[in-house]
Amino acid sequence: MLTTGKKILDVANEANFAVPAFNISDWAMFNGIVEISEETNAPLLVAIHPDEVSHIRHELIPAIRERAHKASVPVAIHWDHGADIPQMLTALRIGFTSVMIDGSMLSFGENIAISRKTVEIAHAVGVSVEAELGTIGKMDEDPEAEAGADVILYTDPDEAVAFVRETGVDSLAVAIGTYHGLYPPTLKPELKLDLLKKIKAAVGIPLVLHGGSGNPDDEIAQAVKLGVNKINISSDIKVVYHNKMREVLLEKGLREPNSIQPPCIDALKEVAAHKIELFDAAGKAKLY
């Protein structure tokens, strides 16, 4: 049941729930995410960042597509935080069914221009497009982040209306108080839910939250009820996955992946299941 991000998120928008976009960086993590989505009967976006693509290599994408085709729930393969048009072309060429172009650090006009071009290219081959308006801090572990990158620039509702009108994007990542990766000690996790209401009323299309690892569950649940339809989860599942792996590897005699990785995947699936329930996505695959 491989499909596009638009087909998944349009249903979520209509039925008022959020679909998790879990970032994966190896085959075992990918299988674990698909398994827990099938067990909870939840739609899924498999998010892969360019850095993660460089790790798993292009050659793994056909296998991911094949597993998605066989899944009992809707699955889209999403290029996360694409930086430029050449990356968008690469994503389309190797088999992604959803792409995100991130022009949030550009000027408003430049963001519109690159997002519009991405839409023109991707829509021509039936692939959906997400863009971002406003900034939500540097990417996790980004050594190139400039001074001041920890400052959140909130999305303006009027700009959001103009942006969606001028670009034709299928979904929009907004800045309302979440943060990429884990929250820095200088920032307090707090969502501006009133701002979210205004943006959703203004644009109507599926909205996306990037980050959220440090935000309380009740805030995230409220955001879902107020119109967020996709939430990116990366740090939370990677931390538990690799912490469990460190624990398992304390037993020096272990060397086979079938002995090492299953407990790590179980830990990942437990966190993922919690997110699926929190986003009200459990059982929603029946709507497709």
SVG drawing of the C-alpha trace seen along z (x, -y; Angstrom):
<svg xmlns="http://www.w3.org/2000/svg" viewBox="-13 -39 46 54">
<polyline fill="none" stroke="black" stroke-width="0.4" points="0.0,0.0 2.7,-2.5 1.0,-5.8 1.7,-9.6 2.0,-11.9 -0.9,-13.9 -3.3,-11.0 -2.4,-10.1 -2.5,-13.6 -5.7,-14.7 -7.6,-11.9 -5.9,-12.9 -7.0,-16.5 -10.6,-15.5 -10.7,-13.1 -8.7,-15.4 -5.7,-13.2 -2.0,-13.3 0.2,-10.8 3.6,-10.1 6.6,-10.6 9.3,-8.5 12.9,-9.1 14.8,-5.9 18.5,-5.5 18.9,-1.7 16.9,1.3 16.1,2.7 14.6,-0.7 12.5,-0.8 11.1,2.7 10.4,1.9 8.4,-1.2 6.4,0.6 5.7,3.5 4.3,1.2 2.3,-0.7 0.7,2.5 0.2,3.7 -1.7,0.5 -3.4,0.2 -2.0,-3.3 -0.9,-5.1 2.8,-5.9 5.2,-8.3 8.7,-6.9 10.9,-10.0 14.5,-9.9 16.7,-13.0 19.4,-13.6 22.1,-12.6 20.2,-9.4 19.9,-8.8 23.7,-9.1 24.0,-6.5 21.5,-3.9 22.4,-4.6 20.1,-5.0 20.1,-1.2 18.1,-0.6 15.1,-2.7 13.7,0.0 13.6,2.5 11.8,-0.1 9.3,-0.6 8.8,3.2 8.1,3.6 5.8,0.6 3.8,2.1 3.3,5.2 2.3,3.3 -1.2,3.7 -1.4,-0.1 -0.9,-3.1 2.8,-4.1 4.5,-7.1 8.3,-7.5 9.2,-11.0 12.4,-13.0 12.8,-15.1 14.3,-18.6 15.5,-18.7 17.7,-21.7 17.6,-22.4 16.1,-21.4 18.8,-18.8 17.9,-17.0 14.2,-17.1 15.1,-15.6 17.2,-12.8 14.3,-12.0 11.9,-11.7 14.3,-9.6 15.1,-7.0 11.4,-6.4 10.3,-8.8 6.5,-9.5 6.6,-12.6 9.2,-15.4 9.9,-18.3 11.7,-21.4 13.0,-23.5 13.4,-27.1 12.7,-28.4 16.1,-30.0 15.7,-31.9 13.8,-35.2 10.0,-34.9 10.2,-35.5 13.1,-33.0 11.2,-30.4 8.1,-30.9 10.2,-30.6 12.0,-27.3 8.8,-25.8 6.8,-26.7 9.4,-25.2 9.4,-22.0 5.7,-21.8 5.8,-22.2 8.4,-19.3 6.9,-16.9 3.3,-17.3 4.1,-16.5 5.0,-13.0 2.3,-12.6 4.5,-13.3 3.3,-15.5 5.2,-18.5 5.7,-19.8 7.3,-23.2 8.2,-25.1 7.4,-28.7 9.0,-30.1 12.0,-28.5 12.2,-26.1 15.9,-26.0 18.9,-24.3 18.8,-20.7 19.9,-18.2 23.6,-18.0 24.1,-20.6 27.8,-21.7 27.3,-24.4 24.4,-26.2 25.0,-29.9 24.8,-32.0 21.2,-32.7 19.9,-29.6 18.3,-28.6 15.8,-31.4 12.4,-30.4 10.8,-32.6 7.0,-31.9 4.9,-31.5 2.7,-34.5 -0.8,-33.5 -1.1,-36.1 2.2,-35.1 1.0,-31.4 -2.0,-32.3 0.1,-34.0 2.7,-31.3 0.1,-28.5 -1.6,-30.5 1.6,-31.2 3.2,-27.8 0.4,-25.2 2.1,-23.1 0.2,-20.1 1.2,-20.6 3.0,-23.2 5.4,-22.8 4.8,-25.7 6.7,-27.2 4.6,-27.4 7.1,-26.4 8.5,-23.0 12.3,-22.5 14.4,-20.3 16.0,-17.5 16.2,-17.8 15.4,-21.1 18.4,-23.2 18.5,-24.3 18.0,-28.0 14.5,-27.3 11.3,-26.3 9.1,-23.9 5.8,-25.7 3.4,-25.6 1.5,-28.7 -1.8,-27.0 -3.7,-30.2 -1.3,-30.8 -1.9,-27.3 -5.7,-27.9 -5.2,-31.1 -2.9,-29.4 -5.2,-26.4 -8.3,-28.6 -6.4,-30.7 -4.9,-28.0 -7.0,-24.8 -4.4,-22.4 -2.6,-19.8 -0.2,-21.3 3.1,-19.7 5.0,-19.9 8.8,-19.3 10.3,-18.5 8.3,-18.1 10.6,-15.9 10.6,-18.2 7.0,-19.3 4.5,-17.8 2.2,-15.1 -0.9,-17.1 0.3,-20.1 1.0,-17.7 -2.4,-16.1 -4.1,-19.6 -2.1,-20.6 -3.5,-17.5 -7.0,-18.4 -6.4,-22.0 -5.3,-20.9 -1.8,-19.4 -1.9,-16.4 1.8,-15.2 4.3,-15.2 8.0,-14.3 9.6,-12.0 13.4,-11.4 15.3,-12.0 12.9,-10.2 13.1,-6.8 16.8,-7.1 17.8,-7.8 15.9,-4.8 17.1,-2.6 20.8,-3.4 20.6,-3.5 19.2,0.0 22.0,1.1 24.6,-0.3 23.0,1.7 22.9,4.9 26.5,4.6 27.7,4.6 27.5,8.4 30.8,8.7 30.1,12.1 27.3,10.9 28.1,10.4 25.1,11.5 22.6,8.9 19.7,11.3 20.9,11.3 21.7,7.6 19.0,5.7 15.7,7.2 15.7,5.7 16.6,2.3 13.7,2.6 11.3,3.5 12.4,0.4 11.9,-1.7 8.5,-0.2 7.3,-1.0 8.1,-4.7 6.6,-4.7 3.4,-3.0 3.0,-5.8 3.4,-8.5 0.8,-6.7 -1.7,-6.7 -0.9,-10.3 -1.5,-11.5 -4.8,-9.6 -3.5,-7.6 -4.2,-4.1 -6.8,-2.3 -7.1,-5.1 -5.7,-2.9 -9.3,-1.7 -10.2,-5.1 -8.1,-4.5"/>
</svg>
